[in-house]
Amino acid sequence: MSRPGSGKKPGMRLKVRVKTGKGRTVSQKNWLERQLNDPYVQEARKLGYRSRAAFKLTEIDDKYKFLKPGGRIVDLGAAPGGWSQVAVKRVKAEEGRGRVIAIDMHGMEPIASVTIFKKDFLEEDAPALLIEALGGEKADCVLSDMAAHATGHRQTDHINIMALAEAGYEFAKEVLKPGGTYLAKVLRGGTEGEMLKMMKKDFASVRHVKPMASRDDSAELFVLAMGFRGGSTSSSPPPGRGQGEGVRPQVRIPMTLS
C-alpha cells in the first residue's frame, strides 16, 4: 500500500503551520500541526473513515488476508470504529455474508452492519455474549487496536499497552475458532518478545508487523497471530470450571481512542 498522496512531487504540498495561542500548549500545537499535515488523516476524512487507524488494518490485511468474506470478527476497544469499518467491507457484512461485533466500554456511534456493545470485554459474561451475537459460532478473528492513555513515561506506557494486548489475547483464546487470528497493538519496550513466545504455544504463526500507516517516530507495532490451535496447548482450566471459564486477567487501565 502506498502512502496517501505519495504520488505528488516533493515540495508541491505546503506544510500547515499552527501558531501557539488561543490557550494551546506547545504539545497541543505540535499535535494539531501533525494532524493537519498527516496524509492518512486527510485520506480518512475523504473516504469517511473515523480514524487513520483504518489504513493500518487495511495494509496488514492486504498482505496477510485474514479478513475473508463471510468471516466473523470481534473488534475489542473498537471506538471510534475505524477498524470495524474496514472489517465490514472485507467480510462483506453489508451483503449479509459476514458479521462484525464491536465492543467498547465507552460505546460508539452506530456503523451500518456492525453490532455494537457498550461493555468492558473483561467482564465475565462478555465472551458468551459475543459468541451469541455471532450466531452461536466462535470468531474467525479478534482485533485489538486498544491503547492506554499515554503517561509520558515510556516504560509505563509500554507496560500498560502490553497488559491490554495480553488481556485481549486471553479473551481471544475464549472466543476464537480453531485456525483463527488475533491482531493487537503493542509497543516496543522490552517485553513484546516475551509475548510472542507465549503466543506461539497457541498459534501456528506469530509475528510483529509495522504498517506504513504507523508513524515513523512511533514505537507502535502490531502482533499478528494466525492459525489458532483451539486451546490444545493452553493450560487446563482450574478444577470446577469448564473450557473457556478459566481465571481471566483483571486489567483496569484508562484507554484512549484510536
ZAMAR-734911 format. One record per residue (C-alpha): residue in three letters; x, y, z. Coordinates in steps of 0.05 Angstrom, whole numbers, padded with zeros to 5 digits, always signed. Example, Ala and Ser with C-alpha at 12.3 -4.5 7.8 and 13.67 -1.06 7.14 Angstrom:
<nodes>
ala+00246-00090+00156/ser+00273-00021+00143/
</nodes>
This chain:
<nodes>
met+00000+00000+00000/ser+00029+00067-00020/arg+00024+00126+00026/pro-00035+00172+00012/gly-00011+00230-00030/ser+00056+00197-00044/gly+00046+00205-00118/lys+00054+00281-00112/lys+00121+00313-00126/pro+00161+00331-00064/gly+00151+00403-00044/met+00086+00412-00082/arg+00044+00407-00018/leu+00052+00464+00030/lys+00061+00446+00103/val+00009+00475+00150/arg+00038+00514+00209/val-00001+00525+00273/lys+00013+00584+00318/thr+00016+00578+00393/gly-00042+00616+00422/lys-00116+00611+00438/gly-00098+00575+00502/arg-00059+00520+00467/thr+00002+00489+00499/val+00064+00474+00457/ser+00047+00399+00458/gln-00024+00414+00435/lys+00003+00458+00380/asn+00050+00403+00357/trp-00005+00350+00358/leu-00052+00394+00317/glu+00003+00411+00267/arg+00019+00337+00258/gln-00055+00321+00247/leu-00063+00376+00196/asn-00002+00352+00157/asp-00016+00277+00162/pro-00037+00249+00093/tyr-00072+00190+00127/val-00116+00237+00168/gln-00135+00274+00105/glu-00149+00209+00067/ala-00190+00181+00124/arg-00235+00242+00122/lys-00242+00237+00047/leu-00262+00163+00050/gly-00307+00170+00110/tyr-00264+00130+00159/arg-00269+00150+00232/ser-00194+00145+00244/arg-00128+00140+00206/ala-00120+00072+00240/ala-00165+00043+00186/phe-00105+00045+00139/lys-00063+00004+00187/leu-00113-00053+00186/thr-00123-00047+00111/glu-00049-00052+00098/ile-00038-00112+00145/asp-00098-00149+00116/asp-00076-00134+00044/lys-00013-00173+00059/tyr-00038-00229+00105/lys-00111-00236+00083/phe-00145-00257+00147/leu-00209-00216+00138/lys-00245-00261+00090/pro-00315-00256+00061/gly-00364-00290+00108/gly-00317-00282+00167/arg-00339-00270+00239/ile-00300-00213+00270/val-00295-00185+00341/asp-00265-00115+00349/leu-00242-00101+00421/gly-00240-00030+00446/ala-00269-00012+00379/ala-00284+00063+00387/pro-00284+00106+00346/gly-00295+00050+00296/gly-00243+00055+00240/trp-00224-00019+00245/ser-00297-00041+00247/gln-00310-00001+00183/val-00254-00038+00147/ala-00276-00105+00174/val-00348-00094+00150/lys-00324-00085+00079/arg-00273-00141+00080/val-00321-00195+00106/lys-00380-00170+00064/ala-00423-00159+00125/glu-00465-00108+00087/glu-00484-00165+00040/gly-00504-00209+00098/arg-00445-00256+00089/gly-00401-00239+00149/arg-00412-00210+00219/val-00374-00156+00257/ile-00383-00147+00332/ala-00353-00085+00364/ile-00345-00078+00439/asp-00321-00017+00477/met-00333+00005+00548/his-00345+00076+00524/gly-00392+00058+00468/met-00390+00089+00399/glu-00434+00117+00344/pro-00471+00065+00302/ile-00439+00035+00240/ala-00481+00000+00187/ser-00477-00076+00193/val-00438-00074+00259/thr-00467-00099+00324/ile-00441-00054+00380/phe-00438-00069+00454/lys-00422-00015+00505/lys-00386-00062+00553/asp-00319-00080+00583/phe-00293-00141+00547/leu-00262-00164+00613/glu-00329-00176+00645/glu-00344-00249+00658/asp-00404-00254+00611/ala-00371-00218+00553/pro-00344-00280+00515/ala-00411-00316+00516/leu-00448-00252+00498/leu-00405-00240+00437/ile-00408-00313+00414/glu-00484-00309+00418/ala-00483-00245+00377/leu-00441-00283+00325/gly-00499-00332+00316/gly-00473-00382+00366/glu-00407-00393+00329/lys-00338-00373+00351/ala-00299-00317+00316/asp-00252-00323+00258/cys-00213-00262+00281/val-00205-00218+00342/leu-00178-00148+00331/ser-00150-00101+00383/asp-00125-00030+00369/met-00132-00012+00442/ala-00084+00036+00474/ala-00076+00061+00545/his-00075+00136+00559/ala-00003+00159+00549/thr+00032+00179+00613/gly+00094+00208+00581/his+00137+00155+00615/arg+00158+00107+00560/gln+00166+00044+00602/thr+00100+00056+00638/asp+00064+00065+00572/his+00097+00002+00546/ile+00075-00039+00606/asn+00003-00012+00602/ile-00007-00027+00529/met+00025-00096+00536/ala-00024-00111+00592/leu-00082-00093+00546/ala-00054-00136+00490/glu-00045-00195+00537/ala-00115-00187+00564/gly-00141-00186+00492/tyr-00100-00249+00478/glu-00132-00286+00537/phe-00201-00263+00512/ala-00185-00285+00441/lys-00169-00356+00465/glu-00240-00360+00493/val-00277-00336+00431/leu-00234-00358+00371/lys-00248-00419+00330/pro-00190-00465+00310/gly-00150-00432+00255/gly-00170-00362+00278/thr-00129-00298+00280/tyr-00112-00248+00334/leu-00084-00179+00316/ala-00065-00129+00371/lys-00028-00064+00380/val+00036-00067+00423/leu+00095-00021+00436/arg+00169-00033+00432/gly+00199-00032+00501/gly+00229-00098+00521/thr+00172-00146+00537/glu+00139-00153+00468/gly+00186-00211+00451/glu+00163-00250+00512/met+00091-00242+00490/leu+00109-00272+00422/lys+00140-00333+00456/met+00077-00343+00498/met+00031-00337+00438/lys+00069-00387+00396/lys+00042-00441+00443/asp-00028-00426+00419/phe-00019-00403+00346/ala+00016-00434+00287/ser+00046-00367+00264/val+00063-00306+00306/arg+00099-00243+00281/his+00107-00169+00292/val+00085-00123+00235/lys+00092-00048+00226/pro+00048-00019+00171/met+00069+00044+00135/ala+00009+00080+00165/ser+00043+00075+00233/arg+00082+00139+00243/asp+00156+00132+00232/asp+00174+00161+00300/ser+00125+00115+00337/ala+00144+00054+00378/glu+00078+00023+00356/leu+00078-00048+00328/phe+00024-00099+00317/val+00028-00172+00337/leu-00006-00218+00287/ala-00021-00288+00310/met-00052-00336+00258/gly-00073-00408+00260/phe-00104-00414+00330/arg-00094-00485+00355/gly-00161-00486+00391/gly-00133-00486+00461/ser-00100-00554+00453/thr-00034-00528+00481/ser-00063-00479+00532/ser-00062-00494+00605/ser-00124-00532+00631/pro-00178-00492+00667/pro-00179-00496+00743/pro-00219-00553+00775/gly-00294-00539+00775/arg-00290-00494+00714/gly-00309-00513+00643/gln-00270-00498+00580/gly-00265-00423+00569/glu-00281-00408+00642/gly-00211-00403+00669/val-00188-00344+00711/arg-00186-00282+00667/pro-00138-00224+00679/gln-00165-00163+00714/val-00138-00103+00677/arg-00163-00033+00692/ile-00123+00016+00651/pro-00153+00081+00625/met-00158+00074+00549/thr-00153+00125+00494/leu-00190+00123+00428/ser-00151+00104+00366/
</nodes>
